[in-house]
Amino acid sequence: SQQGEEDPQALSIQEGENATMNCSYKTSINNLQWYRQNSGRGLVHLILIRSNEREKHSGRLRVTLDTSKKSSSLLITASRAADTASYFCATDAKGNDYKLSFGAGTTVTVRA
Amino acid sequence: DGGITQSPKYLFRKEGQNVTLSCEQNLNHDAMYWYRQDPGQGLRLIYYSQIVNDFQKGDIAEGYSVSREKKESFPLTVTSAQKNPTAFYLCASKGHSTDTQYFGPGTRLTVL
């Protein structure tokens, strides 16, 4: 089942701008993860945030988690053309046998 | 794509044929997963295996079968019972001490 839902579905920004995408989910989670997929390729793990964490940073990535609202956001700062990809949130729901549920993704296009 | 390989990259199937997609990992991971991705959508779980000689159905197992005879290998067979098999298939693995899944490069299956 697809628990996570990303918003917006698509995003087009100029190089150097920030990109923000959101993820909402329905049930209690152990952690929430963000993955990137370049066109026609496999997924690459970006960052994981646990249910007891509120914010996490990794390079130009910043992830927040609000468990009371069951939502997360991914911020990419100072975007580059190489950031053009689809971004997926995946939830590891409690009691779900360590399976991940993926949303439909946000497609980000960074214009040079 | 790390230490996970999928073959072939492209696969064409005629109506009524069974085809097998290969997934091999050298990461010494216990758990392996098969996902299906349709255009513009997220990943849906087909089957997963947490240990050799054991596997469970995911959300869309009908028309698919798997085996897990070796820790390194988790092949997926798309049977003739799968009515709409054209899709992008992704294999992933996960180690015991991590919550992150590592993905292969994918196999694109097209029914002729």
Interface residues (C-beta under 8 A of the other chain):
Chain A: S1 Q2 G4 N30 N31 Q33 Y35 G40 R41 G42 L43 V44 H45 L48 F88 A90 D92 D97 Y98 K99 L100 S101 F102 G103 A104 G105
Chain B: D1 I4 Q6 A31 Y33 Y35 G40 Q41 G42 L43 R44 L45 Y48 Q50 Q56 G58 D59 F88 L90 A92 K94 D99 T100 Q101 Y102 F103 G104 P105 G106 R108
